[in-house]
């Protein structure tokens, strides 16, 4: 049976109005008559200071009106705890980043039709914008506070507790999490784990200094899910990996639009990502798009719709259409770009086409009822079942998976020793894109991040935004062309490298062979065995003549170099004690060189 999404809407009541202050004249202390009704001698005495009269009456004083108090705007706490609805009491939430389409003819609607659609979708967009603002604030808090030494369980609970506070629904009462809450379990995927891992209650994994952590967060309001992800690394050697995947995601968002074919969009994403390389511990890795993963549409109360955005160029002719909500997400890897399903399952979701009529296991019926009432078709994890008081549910949950009523999502894993990264934004396909703000941190130094919306300085000059986009595309093409040229030319440039039989030369050869392109192209080695005659070791003058001949072979026709070489070999020829300081320095170099030669000859 198909599980219908609940029809309840979240409505927030406005605050009451403030009444005006009424000023009542104060009665006179002597006769109880208001001072404003009494006669005064102020006209006669206006040039003199006010003094007390004999009858006890005092000069009338004007009372200053107090300034109306300004309403102080609420500021979010750290960690975030004030609901978004209280920060924006009129339900007017930030619109988020707006990106014009690259090609104007992709927008087919007239302005009148657009205004009509915007009016129809105002509530729909309000829910999305509320969820997006909550996502932005939680995301920024997470990026500031996630640090090595924390357990994944601590990180997940911190993020999810903040989300529930910001949307104003803790999800502890039946059906509360269907009004607003988590759009899916928080993904915390380390290193070669690509996606679909959230810590179960028994997880003891601790985030390390050398880990690459992908943080995938989903928030919904009224079933409208905002899906956005980012990657954190605490060692700068991973910067190029993160830059490649982030560039690919931003390229996908920029190139998306109405009537764009998703297979073509995947080509743009692949081209941007695979133009990068990353050197990790001395080994250069080309960044590869994980080809079997893709972005996707988002439906009410369902994170995955029917349309996909591949990460590589394909022949998929499916078009993006008006009203589509897409999660543009990209995954990059230093490995093969392939994954397998492995590890302990944490993600589950109720299937829309489930038919549970023949369930006989009581524990399965019990957990199914809890899933329907609290999550519907929104993905959940075991911790969420623990949180609402379910006990001894695992056998029943596995039975639902085997019966095809609940779908399980095992972790997706690249090969051991590789590193992966993910960036993701949600977009709504009308004239603009909204929801995700592009507020991920900029790396400004090892271990330092900068937050907040940053103006792109590329747009300040040289033709504005369109020219900047063209330049960015040209740079990506140039990087990709250089990489392909490198792949093609390496085979011809170093098929037989020459090495000297010493530690320094062999260490350099080992470093070169860490590059997979060089390693594939090398077909042989030339070993240079140095011959050191005994006579040069025994006679310093003979050693000097030998080195002078080498200098003459190396000397070029540049005037400065010729002058320097002449000064050197003249000093070596001259063995007088009354030489100048420069000649003495060159002679000392010769003596040191001869001493080293003697030592090597002995070896």
ZIMOVEN-V76254 format. One record per residue. N is the residue number from 1. RES is the residue in three letters. PHI is phi in degrees with one decimal (NA if undefined). Layout:
# ZIMOVEN-V76254
N_RES_PHI ; N_RES_PHI
This chain:
# ZIMOVEN-V76254
1_UNK_NA ; 2_UNK_-86.7 ; 3_UNK_-89.9 ; 4_UNK_-78.7 ; 5_UNK_-70.4 ; 6_UNK_-64.0 ; 7_UNK_-94.1 ; 8_UNK_-66.0 ; 9_UNK_-116.4 ; 10_UNK_-88.9 ; 11_UNK_-117.3 ; 12_UNK_-116.4 ; 13_UNK_-78.3 ; 14_UNK_-81.1 ; 15_UNK_-80.0 ; 16_UNK_-70.5 ; 17_UNK_-86.8 ; 18_UNK_-93.8 ; 19_UNK_-78.2 ; 20_UNK_-80.7 ; 21_UNK_-75.8 ; 22_UNK_-107.2 ; 23_UNK_-92.4 ; 24_UNK_-103.4 ; 25_UNK_-60.2 ; 26_UNK_-79.0 ; 27_UNK_-71.8 ; 28_UNK_-69.4 ; 29_UNK_-67.2 ; 30_UNK_-84.6 ; 31_UNK_-121.6 ; 32_UNK_75.5 ; 33_UNK_-89.8 ; 34_UNK_-56.6 ; 35_UNK_-63.0 ; 36_UNK_-63.8 ; 37_UNK_-90.8 ; 38_UNK_-89.1 ; 39_UNK_-75.5 ; 40_UNK_-140.2 ; 41_UNK_-96.0 ; 42_UNK_-62.6 ; 43_UNK_-63.8 ; 44_UNK_-79.2 ; 45_UNK_-112.4 ; 46_UNK_-70.8 ; 47_UNK_-90.4 ; 48_UNK_-120.2 ; 49_UNK_-64.7 ; 50_UNK_-72.3 ; 51_UNK_-127.4 ; 52_UNK_-72.5 ; 53_UNK_-80.0 ; 54_UNK_-64.9 ; 55_UNK_-85.4 ; 56_UNK_90.2 ; 57_UNK_-76.8 ; 58_UNK_-109.3 ; 59_UNK_-64.3 ; 60_UNK_-68.1 ; 61_UNK_-116.9 ; 62_UNK_-81.4 ; 63_UNK_-92.4 ; 64_UNK_-73.5 ; 65_UNK_-81.0 ; 66_UNK_-69.3 ; 67_UNK_-70.2 ; 68_UNK_-63.1 ; 69_UNK_-71.5 ; 70_UNK_-76.7 ; 71_UNK_-73.8 ; 72_UNK_-79.7 ; 73_UNK_-75.8 ; 74_UNK_-69.0 ; 75_UNK_-117.7 ; 76_UNK_-64.7 ; 77_UNK_-86.4 ; 78_UNK_-131.5 ; 79_UNK_-70.7 ; 80_UNK_-62.1 ; 81_UNK_-137.8 ; 82_UNK_-82.9 ; 83_UNK_-56.9 ; 84_UNK_-59.0 ; 85_UNK_-63.6 ; 86_UNK_-81.7 ; 87_UNK_-74.2 ; 88_UNK_-127.9 ; 89_UNK_-65.3 ; 90_UNK_-90.4 ; 91_UNK_59.1 ; 92_UNK_-103.5 ; 93_UNK_-94.6 ; 94_UNK_-57.1 ; 95_UNK_-77.8 ; 96_UNK_88.2 ; 97_UNK_-70.3 ; 98_UNK_-116.0 ; 99_UNK_-125.6 ; 100_UNK_-71.0 ; 101_UNK_-64.8 ; 102_UNK_-72.5 ; 103_UNK_-123.7 ; 104_UNK_-62.8 ; 105_UNK_-76.8 ; 106_UNK_-77.4 ; 107_UNK_-101.6 ; 108_UNK_-98.8 ; 109_UNK_-87.9 ; 110_UNK_-78.7 ; 111_UNK_-63.0 ; 112_UNK_-64.6 ; 113_UNK_-65.4 ; 114_UNK_-63.7 ; 115_UNK_-62.9 ; 116_UNK_-64.5 ; 117_UNK_-65.2 ; 118_UNK_-63.0 ; 119_UNK_-67.4 ; 120_UNK_-63.8 ; 121_UNK_-97.6 ; 122_UNK_-62.3 ; 123_UNK_-66.1 ; 124_UNK_-58.3 ; 125_UNK_-71.0 ; 126_UNK_-62.1 ; 127_UNK_-62.0 ; 128_UNK_-63.4 ; 129_UNK_-69.0 ; 130_UNK_-64.6 ; 131_UNK_-63.6 ; 132_UNK_-66.2 ; 133_UNK_-66.3 ; 134_UNK_-61.5 ; 135_UNK_-62.6 ; 136_UNK_-60.1 ; 137_UNK_-68.9 ; 138_UNK_-67.0 ; 139_UNK_-61.7 ; 140_UNK_-65.2 ; 141_UNK_-62.5 ; 142_UNK_-63.4 ; 143_UNK_-65.3 ; 144_UNK_-79.0 ; 145_UNK_-110.3 ; 146_UNK_-72.2 ; 147_UNK_-143.3 ; 148_UNK_-58.2 ; 149_UNK_102.7 ; 150_UNK_-84.4 ; 151_UNK_-81.6 ; 152_UNK_-62.5 ; 153_UNK_-65.5 ; 154_UNK_-62.9 ; 155_UNK_-64.1 ; 156_UNK_-62.3 ; 157_UNK_-64.1 ; 158_UNK_-63.1 ; 159_UNK_-65.6 ; 160_UNK_-70.2 ; 161_UNK_-64.2 ; 162_UNK_-65.1 ; 163_UNK_-59.7 ; 164_UNK_-64.2 ; 165_UNK_-67.8 ; 166_UNK_-70.6 ; 167_UNK_-88.8 ; 168_UNK_78.3 ; 169_UNK_-139.8 ; 170_UNK_-84.5 ; 171_UNK_73.5 ; 172_UNK_-89.1 ; 173_UNK_-95.5 ; 174_UNK_-60.8 ; 175_UNK_83.8 ; 176_UNK_-66.1 ; 177_UNK_-72.4 ; 178_UNK_-82.4 ; 179_UNK_-76.1 ; 180_UNK_-166.0 ; 181_UNK_160.1 ; 182_UNK_-71.9 ; 183_UNK_-83.1 ; 184_UNK_-172.9 ; 185_UNK_-61.3 ; 186_UNK_-63.6 ; 187_UNK_-85.3 ; 188_UNK_-127.1 ; 189_UNK_-111.1 ; 190_UNK_-102.1 ; 191_UNK_56.0 ; 192_UNK_-83.8 ; 193_UNK_-78.4 ; 194_UNK_-82.7 ; 195_UNK_-162.6 ; 196_UNK_67.2 ; 197_UNK_-118.2 ; 198_UNK_-130.9 ; 199_UNK_-63.9 ; 200_UNK_-78.1 ; 201_UNK_-62.4 ; 202_UNK_-94.0 ; 203_UNK_-68.2 ; 204_UNK_-116.1 ; 205_UNK_-63.2 ; 206_UNK_-111.8 ; 207_UNK_-70.2 ; 208_UNK_-104.1 ; 209_UNK_-64.0 ; 210_UNK_-97.7 ; 211_UNK_-82.2 ; 212_UNK_-109.3 ; 213_UNK_-111.1 ; 214_UNK_-99.2 ; 215_UNK_-114.6 ; 216_UNK_-116.4 ; 217_UNK_-122.8 ; 218_UNK_-124.4 ; 219_UNK_-131.3 ; 220_UNK_-128.3 ; 221_UNK_-130.1 ; 222_UNK_62.1 ; 223_UNK_85.8 ; 224_UNK_-86.8 ; 225_UNK_-94.2 ; 226_UNK_-102.8 ; 227_UNK_-119.7 ; 228_UNK_-148.0 ; 229_UNK_-141.4 ; 230_UNK_-148.0 ; 231_UNK_-123.6 ; 232_UNK_-121.8 ; 233_UNK_-139.6 ; 234_UNK_-106.0 ; 235_UNK_-118.2 ; 236_UNK_-64.2 ; 237_UNK_-67.6 ; 238_UNK_-93.1 ; 239_UNK_-57.8 ; 240_UNK_-66.5 ; 241_UNK_-61.7 ; 242_UNK_-65.7 ; 243_UNK_-63.6 ; 244_UNK_-62.9 ; 245_UNK_-72.1 ; 246_UNK_-65.7 ; 247_UNK_-62.0 ; 248_UNK_-64.1 ; 249_UNK_-64.4 ; 250_UNK_-64.4 ; 251_UNK_-63.9 ; 252_UNK_-61.6 ; 253_UNK_-66.1 ; 254_UNK_-67.2 ; 255_UNK_-87.8 ; 256_UNK_-70.6 ; 257_UNK_166.3 ; 258_UNK_-63.0 ; 259_UNK_76.0 ; 260_UNK_-72.3 ; 261_UNK_-85.3 ; 262_UNK_-65.7 ; 263_UNK_-64.4 ; 264_UNK_-67.6 ; 265_UNK_-61.8 ; 266_UNK_-60.1 ; 267_UNK_-64.8 ; 268_UNK_-63.1 ; 269_UNK_-62.8 ; 270_UNK_-62.8 ; 271_UNK_-61.2 ; 272_UNK_-66.2 ; 273_UNK_-69.2 ; 274_UNK_-83.4 ; 275_UNK_-85.8 ; 276_UNK_-107.0 ; 277_UNK_-130.9 ; 278_UNK_-137.8 ; 279_UNK_-96.3 ; 280_UNK_-121.9 ; 281_UNK_53.5 ; 282_UNK_86.5 ; 283_UNK_-108.1 ; 284_UNK_-89.9 ; 285_UNK_-117.7 ; 286_UNK_-69.6 ; 287_UNK_-80.8 ; 288_UNK_-118.0 ; 289_UNK_-71.7 ; 290_UNK_-78.6 ; 291_UNK_-70.6 ; 292_UNK_-89.3 ; 293_UNK_-103.4 ; 294_UNK_-160.4 ; 295_UNK_-74.9 ; 296_UNK_-162.6 ; 297_UNK_-78.3 ; 298_UNK_-121.0 ; 299_UNK_-110.1 ; 300_UNK_-57.2 ; 301_UNK_60.7 ; 302_UNK_-148.3 ; 303_UNK_-76.2 ; 304_UNK_-117.7 ; 305_UNK_-96.2 ; 306_UNK_-91.4 ; 307_UNK_-102.1 ; 308_UNK_-125.6 ; 309_UNK_-116.2 ; 310_UNK_-68.9 ; 311_UNK_-97.6 ; 312_UNK_-133.9 ; 313_UNK_-69.4 ; 314_UNK_-135.3 ; 315_UNK_-96.0 ; 316_UNK_-66.5 ; 317_UNK_-95.7 ; 318_UNK_-59.1 ; 319_UNK_-103.4 ; 320_UNK_-73.2 ; 321_UNK_-127.3 ; 322_UNK_-59.2 ; 323_UNK_89.7 ; 324_UNK_-69.1 ; 325_UNK_-109.2 ; 326_UNK_-112.2 ; 327_UNK_-100.3 ; 328_UNK_-87.6 ; 329_UNK_-128.1 ; 330_UNK_-130.0 ; 331_UNK_-127.9 ; 332_UNK_-122.4 ; 333_UNK_-142.1 ; 334_UNK_-88.1 ; 335_UNK_-102.3 ; 336_UNK_-85.2 ; 337_UNK_82.0 ; 338_UNK_-123.4 ; 339_UNK_-141.1 ; 340_UNK_-129.6 ; 341_UNK_-91.8 ; 342_UNK_-158.8 ; 343_UNK_103.7 ; 344_UNK_-71.9 ; 345_UNK_-77.2 ; 346_UNK_-127.7 ; 347_UNK_-95.2 ; 348_UNK_-141.7 ; 349_UNK_-155.7 ; 350_UNK_-72.9 ; 351_UNK_-73.8 ; 352_UNK_-67.6 ; 353_UNK_-99.4 ; 354_UNK_-69.5 ; 355_UNK_-128.5 ; 356_UNK_-89.6 ; 357_UNK_-65.2 ; 358_UNK_-101.1 ; 359_UNK_-72.9 ; 360_UNK_-110.0 ; 361_UNK_-79.1 ; 362_UNK_-64.8 ; 363_UNK_-66.1 ; 364_UNK_-68.8 ; 365_UNK_-64.1 ; 366_UNK_-65.7 ; 367_UNK_-70.5 ; 368_UNK_-64.7 ; 369_UNK_-61.4 ; 370_UNK_-65.2 ; 371_UNK_-64.4 ; 372_UNK_-61.7 ; 373_UNK_-75.5 ; 374_UNK_-110.9 ; 375_UNK_-127.1 ; 376_UNK_53.0 ; 377_UNK_-95.8 ; 378_UNK_-74.2 ; 379_UNK_-59.9 ; 380_UNK_-142.6 ; 381_UNK_-134.6 ; 382_UNK_-63.3 ; 383_UNK_-60.8 ; 384_UNK_-69.4 ; 385_UNK_-68.0 ; 386_UNK_-58.5 ; 387_UNK_-67.0 ; 388_UNK_-93.6 ; 389_UNK_92.7 ; 390_UNK_-73.9 ; 391_UNK_-130.3 ; 392_UNK_48.6 ; 393_UNK_-102.4 ; 394_UNK_-63.2 ; 395_UNK_-63.8 ; 396_UNK_-65.2 ; 397_UNK_-64.9 ; 398_UNK_-64.0 ; 399_UNK_-64.4 ; 400_UNK_-64.7 ; 401_UNK_-66.4 ; 402_UNK_-65.1 ; 403_UNK_-79.4 ; 404_UNK_78.3 ; 405_UNK_-89.7 ; 406_UNK_-117.0 ; 407_UNK_-95.1 ; 408_UNK_-102.6 ; 409_UNK_-126.8 ; 410_UNK_-64.7 ; 411_UNK_-59.4 ; 412_UNK_-99.6 ; 413_UNK_-128.7 ; 414_UNK_-82.1 ; 415_UNK_-67.5 ; 416_UNK_-60.0 ; 417_UNK_94.1 ; 418_UNK_-96.3 ; 419_UNK_-128.2 ; 420_UNK_-129.3 ; 421_UNK_-139.3 ; 422_UNK_-144.8 ; 423_UNK_-136.9 ; 424_UNK_-154.1 ; 425_UNK_-139.7 ; 426_UNK_-96.9 ; 427_UNK_-141.5 ; 428_UNK_-115.3 ; 429_UNK_-85.8 ; 430_UNK_-124.5 ; 431_UNK_-78.4 ; 432_UNK_-126.9 ; 433_UNK_-108.6 ; 434_UNK_-132.9 ; 435_UNK_92.7 ; 436_UNK_-115.5 ; 437_UNK_69.0 ; 438_UNK_53.0 ; 439_UNK_-98.9 ; 440_UNK_-74.9 ; 441_UNK_-71.6 ; 442_UNK_-98.5 ; 443_UNK_-79.9 ; 444_UNK_-113.3 ; 445_UNK_163.3 ; 446_UNK_-56.7 ; 447_UNK_79.1 ; 448_UNK_-118.6 ; 449_UNK_-125.8 ; 450_UNK_-119.3 ; 451_UNK_-117.8 ; 452_UNK_99.4 ; 453_UNK_-71.8 ; 454_UNK_-109.8 ; 455_UNK_-70.2 ; 456_UNK_-81.7 ; 457_UNK_-69.3 ; 458_UNK_-62.8 ; 459_UNK_-87.9 ; 460_UNK_-74.6 ; 461_UNK_-148.5 ; 462_UNK_57.3 ; 463_UNK_99.8 ; 464_UNK_78.3 ; 465_UNK_-64.6 ; 466_UNK_-62.2 ; 467_UNK_-65.7 ; 468_UNK_-64.3 ; 469_UNK_-64.2 ; 470_UNK_-63.3 ; 471_UNK_-65.2 ; 472_UNK_-61.6 ; 473_UNK_-65.2 ; 474_UNK_-64.7 ; 475_UNK_-64.1 ; 476_UNK_-61.9 ; 477_UNK_-62.8 ; 478_UNK_-65.4 ; 479_UNK_-61.8 ; 480_UNK_-65.9 ; 481_UNK_-63.8 ; 482_UNK_-64.1 ; 483_UNK_-66.0 ; 484_UNK_-67.7 ; 485_UNK_-62.9 ; 486_UNK_-60.5 ; 487_UNK_-63.4 ; 488_UNK_-76.1 ; 489_UNK_-86.7 ; 490_UNK_-58.8 ; 491_UNK_-61.6 ; 492_UNK_-92.0 ; 493_UNK_-82.8 ; 494_UNK_-138.9 ; 495_UNK_-73.1 ; 496_UNK_-138.4 ; 497_UNK_-67.8 ; 498_UNK_-103.0 ; 499_UNK_-127.6 ; 500_UNK_-94.0 ; 501_UNK_-79.0 ; 502_UNK_-150.4 ; 503_UNK_-63.1 ; 504_UNK_-61.8 ; 505_UNK_-67.1 ; 506_UNK_-68.4 ; 507_UNK_-63.6 ; 508_UNK_-65.7 ; 509_UNK_-61.9 ; 510_UNK_-61.1 ; 511_UNK_-64.4 ; 512_UNK_-63.4 ; 513_UNK_-73.6 ; 514_UNK_-69.6 ; 515_UNK_-74.4 ; 516_UNK_-61.7 ; 517_UNK_-66.9 ; 518_UNK_-66.4 ; 519_UNK_-61.1 ; 520_UNK_-70.4 ; 521_UNK_-88.2 ; 522_UNK_-74.2 ; 523_UNK_-108.0 ; 524_UNK_-171.7 ; 525_UNK_-127.9 ; 526_UNK_-107.2 ; 527_UNK_-100.3 ; 528_UNK_-96.8 ; 529_UNK_-93.9 ; 530_UNK_-81.2 ; 531_UNK_-100.7 ; 532_UNK_-117.3 ; 533_UNK_-61.0 ; 534_UNK_-66.3 ; 535_UNK_-62.9 ; 536_UNK_-67.0 ; 537_UNK_-72.8 ; 538_UNK_-87.6 ; 539_UNK_-120.6 ; 540_UNK_-67.3 ; 541_UNK_-66.7 ; 542_UNK_-63.9 ; 543_UNK_-61.8 ; 544_UNK_-64.5 ; 545_UNK_-62.5 ; 546_UNK_-62.8 ; 547_UNK_-72.3 ; 548_UNK_-64.6 ; 549_UNK_-61.6 ; 550_UNK_-63.3 ; 551_UNK_-63.0 ; 552_UNK_-64.0 ; 553_UNK_-69.3 ; 554_UNK_-81.4 ; 555_UNK_-62.8 ; 556_UNK_-98.9 ; 557_UNK_-97.5 ; 558_UNK_-68.9 ; 559_UNK_-60.0 ; 560_UNK_-64.9 ; 561_UNK_-68.0 ; 562_UNK_-60.5 ; 563_UNK_-63.1 ; 564_UNK_-66.9 ; 565_UNK_-62.4 ; 566_UNK_-62.5 ; 567_UNK_-62.8 ; 568_UNK_-68.8 ; 569_UNK_-75.4 ; 570_UNK_-66.5 ; 571_UNK_-67.1 ; 572_UNK_-72.2 ; 573_UNK_-75.2 ; 574_UNK_-90.4 ; 575_UNK_-106.0 ; 576_UNK_-71.5 ; 577_UNK_-82.4 ; 578_UNK_-94.8 ; 579_UNK_-71.4 ; 580_UNK_-74.8 ; 581_UNK_-62.9 ; 582_UNK_-65.3 ; 583_UNK_-64.5 ; 584_UNK_-63.4 ; 585_UNK_-66.1 ; 586_UNK_-65.4 ; 587_UNK_-65.8 ; 588_UNK_-66.8 ; 589_UNK_-60.6 ; 590_UNK_-62.6 ; 591_UNK_-63.5 ; 592_UNK_-64.0 ; 593_UNK_-63.9 ; 594_UNK_-66.5 ; 595_UNK_-64.4 ; 596_UNK_-65.4 ; 597_UNK_-61.5 ; 598_UNK_-61.0 ; 599_UNK_-64.9 ; 600_UNK_-66.2 ; 601_UNK_-64.0 ; 602_UNK_-64.7 ; 603_UNK_-66.0
